[in-house]
């Protein structure tokens, strides 16, 4: 098991962890797919625990996303669209947050799944005009 996979299991309480090689454009990343059980905080609309699925990747944000934030990634054989759920850029790493980001610059891809099944294109997280997303092919392979 890779150091990333071990960290996800030990420190992030992840399960079904699979080390991967993620390729987007010409960039290949060390990555791991994982699941974890999330318990929403008190005061949330839904207080039931749920399973969260994601891909944790080590490295700089993909160039397609740096050019256009409204970008999702598609994997062959998976009908879902994967979006950048969060990232830690190198310039934001500090001694205080470094223990939570032991691999340095990273990003997390998550599948877009909403109860009504609506497309991600219908949402504008930061407000403003709703515009279509760019779909970028990506591949994953076992590491």
C-alpha positions as CSV (number, residue, x, y, z in Angstrom):
1,X,0.0,0.0,0.0
2,X,1.3,3.5,-0.8
3,X,2.1,6.1,1.8
4,X,-0.9,8.1,0.6
5,X,-3.2,5.1,0.9
6,X,-1.9,4.3,4.4
7,X,-2.4,7.9,5.5
8,X,-6.0,7.9,4.2
9,X,-6.8,4.8,6.2
10,X,-5.0,5.8,9.4
11,X,-5.5,9.5,9.7
12,X,-8.7,10.1,7.6
13,X,-10.6,6.9,8.6
14,X,-11.0,6.0,4.9
15,X,-12.0,2.5,3.7
16,X,-12.0,0.8,0.3
17,X,-8.8,2.7,-0.4
18,X,-7.2,1.9,-3.8
19,X,-3.8,3.4,-4.9
20,X,-4.1,4.9,-8.4
21,X,-2.3,6.7,-11.2
22,X,-4.6,9.5,-12.3
23,X,-3.9,11.0,-15.7
24,X,-5.5,14.3,-16.9
25,X,-4.1,15.8,-20.1
26,X,-0.3,15.3,-20.0
27,X,-0.1,15.2,-16.2
28,X,0.0,12.0,-14.2
29,X,-0.6,12.1,-10.5
30,X,-0.1,9.7,-7.6
31,X,-3.6,9.3,-6.3
32,X,-5.9,7.1,-4.3
33,X,-9.7,6.4,-4.5
34,X,-11.4,6.1,-1.1
35,X,-14.6,6.2,0.8
36,X,-15.3,7.4,4.3
37,X,-18.4,7.7,6.5
38,X,-19.3,11.3,7.3
39,X,-21.5,12.4,10.1
40,X,-23.0,15.8,9.5
41,X,-22.6,18.4,12.2
42,X,-25.4,19.3,14.6
43,X,-27.8,21.7,13.0
44,X,-27.5,20.2,9.5
45,X,-30.7,19.5,7.5
46,X,-29.8,15.9,7.3
47,X,-28.2,14.3,10.4
48,X,-27.9,10.8,9.0
49,X,-24.3,9.6,8.4
50,X,-23.5,9.0,4.7
51,X,-20.6,7.6,2.7
52,X,-18.4,10.0,0.8
53,X,-16.4,8.9,-2.2
54,X,-13.4,10.8,-3.6
55,X,-10.0,10.6,-5.3
56,X,-7.2,12.3,-3.5
57,X,-4.4,13.4,-5.8
58,X,-0.9,14.7,-5.1
59,X,0.3,17.6,-7.2
60,X,-0.7,20.9,-8.8
61,X,-4.2,21.4,-10.0
62,X,-4.8,20.1,-13.6
63,X,-4.1,22.8,-16.2
64,X,-7.6,22.4,-17.7
65,X,-9.0,23.5,-14.3
66,X,-6.5,26.3,-13.9
67,X,-7.6,27.7,-17.2
68,X,-11.3,27.3,-16.5
69,X,-12.7,26.6,-13.0
70,X,-16.0,25.3,-14.5
71,X,-14.4,22.0,-15.5
72,X,-15.4,18.5,-14.7
73,X,-13.5,15.3,-15.4
74,X,-14.9,12.1,-17.0
75,X,-13.6,8.6,-16.6
76,X,-14.3,5.9,-19.2
77,X,-17.0,3.5,-17.9
78,X,-18.2,5.9,-15.2
79,X,-21.3,8.0,-16.1
80,X,-20.6,10.5,-13.3
81,X,-18.8,13.8,-13.6
82,X,-16.0,14.5,-11.2
83,X,-15.3,18.0,-10.0
84,X,-12.5,19.6,-7.9
85,X,-14.0,19.5,-4.5
86,X,-11.0,21.2,-2.8
87,X,-7.3,21.8,-3.2
88,X,-4.3,22.9,-1.2
89,X,-2.0,25.1,-3.3
90,X,1.7,25.2,-2.4
91,X,1.5,28.9,-1.5
92,X,-1.1,28.2,1.2
93,X,0.9,25.6,3.0
94,X,1.9,26.8,6.5
95,X,3.5,25.2,9.5
96,X,0.0,25.2,11.1
97,X,-1.8,23.3,8.3
98,X,1.1,21.1,7.1
99,X,0.2,18.2,9.4
100,X,-3.2,18.0,7.6
101,X,-1.4,18.1,4.2
102,X,1.6,15.8,4.6
103,X,2.0,15.4,0.8
104,X,2.1,19.1,0.1
105,X,0.2,20.4,-2.9
106,X,-2.9,18.3,-3.4
107,X,-6.5,18.3,-4.8
108,X,-9.6,16.1,-4.3
109,X,-12.0,15.0,-7.0
110,X,-15.5,14.1,-6.0
111,X,-18.4,12.8,-8.1
112,X,-21.2,15.2,-8.8
113,X,-24.2,13.5,-7.2
114,X,-27.4,15.3,-6.1
115,X,-30.7,13.8,-5.1
116,X,-32.6,15.2,-8.1
117,X,-29.9,14.0,-10.5
118,X,-29.5,17.5,-12.0
119,X,-26.4,18.3,-14.0
120,X,-23.6,20.3,-12.4
121,X,-24.2,22.9,-15.2
122,X,-27.4,24.1,-13.4
123,X,-25.5,25.3,-10.4
124,X,-23.4,28.4,-9.6
125,X,-21.7,27.9,-6.3
126,X,-20.4,31.4,-6.1
127,X,-23.5,33.0,-7.6
128,X,-23.6,34.8,-10.9
129,X,-24.4,33.6,-14.3
130,X,-24.9,29.9,-14.8
131,X,-22.7,28.6,-17.6
132,X,-22.0,25.1,-19.0
133,X,-19.0,23.2,-17.7
134,X,-16.2,21.9,-19.8
135,X,-15.8,18.1,-19.8
136,X,-12.3,16.8,-19.8
137,X,-11.4,13.1,-20.2
138,X,-9.3,11.6,-17.5
139,X,-8.0,8.1,-16.8
140,X,-7.3,6.1,-13.7
141,X,-5.1,2.9,-13.5
142,X,-4.1,0.8,-10.5
143,X,-0.8,1.8,-9.0
